[in-house]
Amino acid sequence: MATPLRNIRVSDELWQAAQAKAAQDGTTVTRVIVEALEAYTGADKIHVFPGNR
């Protein structure tokens, strides 16, 4: 099941830096954001990424 699409406001410079860092780390900005939100809320591992079931 696909997760809902969300919108956030972020500067182009920050977004591009996040994309570059995520690519360097072999991940995606989506995964970085989801993991950061899980850590922030204390709700670890709520989101299941495809292939990690």
Backbone as CSV, one residue per row, in Angstrom:
resi,resn,N_x,N_y,N_z,CA_x,CA_y,CA_z,C_x,C_y,C_z
1,MET,0.838,-1.173,0.000,0.000,0.000,0.000,0.888,1.243,0.000
2,ALA,0.629,2.157,-0.895,1.408,3.388,-0.985,1.053,4.330,0.163
3,THR,2.048,5.055,0.616,1.796,6.048,1.657,1.318,7.339,1.004
4,PRO,0.579,8.160,1.732,0.101,9.422,1.174,1.258,10.363,0.853
5,LEU,1.085,11.155,-0.166,2.054,12.169,-0.543,1.875,13.375,0.366
6,ARG,2.961,13.882,0.931,2.926,15.051,1.817,3.737,16.169,1.177
7,ASN,3.431,17.388,1.529,4.175,18.545,1.030,4.862,19.246,2.187
8,ILE,6.100,19.655,1.959,6.823,20.450,2.949,7.461,21.638,2.239
9,ARG,7.718,22.687,2.993,8.422,23.847,2.455,9.868,23.776,2.923
10,VAL,10.791,23.805,1.961,12.217,23.746,2.258,12.949,24.476,1.126
11,SER,14.011,25.164,1.458,14.743,25.913,0.432,15.348,24.959,-0.593
12,ASP,15.550,25.475,-1.800,16.177,24.670,-2.850,17.564,24.204,-2.428
13,GLU,18.311,25.091,-1.767,19.672,24.745,-1.347,19.675,23.587,-0.357
14,LEU,18.769,23.631,0.605,18.709,22.549,1.591,18.250,21.254,0.939
15,TRP,17.256,21.325,0.059,16.745,20.133,-0.611,17.837,19.474,-1.454
16,GLN,18.563,20.294,-2.200,19.638,19.765,-3.048,20.745,19.139,-2.206
17,ALA,21.083,19.779,-1.087,22.099,19.208,-0.193,21.625,17.883,0.390
18,ALA,20.348,17.822,0.755,19.790,16.576,1.304,19.790,15.480,0.251
19,GLN,19.437,15.814,-0.982,19.451,14.816,-2.049,20.863,14.296,-2.301
20,ALA,21.832,15.199,-2.315,23.218,14.792,-2.551,23.723,13.900,-1.424
21,LYS,23.444,14.263,-0.184,23.888,13.465,0.970,23.203,12.111,0.997
22,ALA,21.910,12.089,0.703,21.181,10.821,0.669,21.755,9.905,-0.411
23,ALA,22.012,10.453,-1.591,22.587,9.648,-2.674,23.960,9.112,-2.275
24,GLN,24.760,9.950,-1.638,26.080,9.534,-1.169,25.962,8.392,-0.160
25,ASP,24.916,8.439,0.663,24.697,7.417,1.685,23.924,6.208,1.162
26,GLY,23.509,6.252,-0.122,22.772,5.129,-0.701,21.342,5.037,-0.207
27,THR,20.718,6.173,0.063,19.344,6.186,0.547,18.566,7.275,-0.189
28,THR,17.387,7.602,0.308,16.559,8.639,-0.295,16.225,9.704,0.744
29,VAL,15.858,10.882,0.253,15.436,11.941,1.163,14.172,11.502,1.903
30,THR,13.296,10.791,1.229,12.092,10.288,1.895,12.454,9.434,3.100
31,ARG,13.373,8.514,2.921,13.776,7.641,4.030,14.394,8.465,5.157
32,VAL,15.225,9.445,4.813,15.849,10.301,5.825,14.777,11.040,6.626
33,ILE,13.789,11.603,5.919,12.721,12.351,6.596,11.890,11.431,7.481
34,VAL,11.496,10.281,6.966,10.678,9.345,7.746,11.427,8.900,8.998
35,GLU,12.699,8.536,8.850,13.464,8.087,10.014,13.645,9.223,11.020
36,ALA,13.827,10.446,10.542,13.952,11.595,11.443,12.644,11.835,12.195
37,LEU,11.509,11.725,11.507,10.214,11.909,12.162,9.935,10.802,13.174
38,GLU,10.308,9.573,12.835,10.132,8.474,13.790,10.970,8.707,15.045
39,ALA,12.212,9.141,14.863,13.074,9.414,16.017,12.544,10.595,16.821
40,TYR,12.081,11.620,16.141,11.569,12.827,16.804,10.339,12.523,17.651
41,THR,9.453,11.685,17.121,8.207,11.384,17.827,8.342,10.220,18.805
42,GLY,9.444,9.490,18.714,9.606,8.312,19.550,8.815,7.124,19.032
43,ALA,8.331,7.243,17.822,7.511,6.198,17.206,8.339,5.444,16.168
44,ASP,9.412,4.807,16.626,10.317,4.123,15.716,9.639,2.989,14.957
45,LYS,10.022,2.892,13.703,9.640,1.792,12.807,8.140,1.725,12.506
46,ILE,7.478,2.851,12.451,6.070,2.863,12.053,5.940,2.652,10.552
47,HIS,6.822,3.312,9.795,6.764,3.228,8.326,7.552,2.018,7.861
48,VAL,6.978,1.240,6.963,7.665,0.093,6.384,7.994,0.432,4.938
49,PHE,9.283,0.453,4.622,9.713,0.736,3.267,9.620,-0.544,2.423
50,PRO,9.295,-0.403,1.155,9.235,-1.579,0.279,10.548,-2.357,0.345
51,GLY,10.451,-3.650,0.439,11.634,-4.506,0.528,12.150,-4.679,1.946
52,ASN,11.567,-4.002,2.916,12.004,-4.122,4.318,10.880,-4.652,5.200
53,ARG,10.084,-5.543,4.701,8.943,-6.037,5.481,9.316,-7.113,6.429
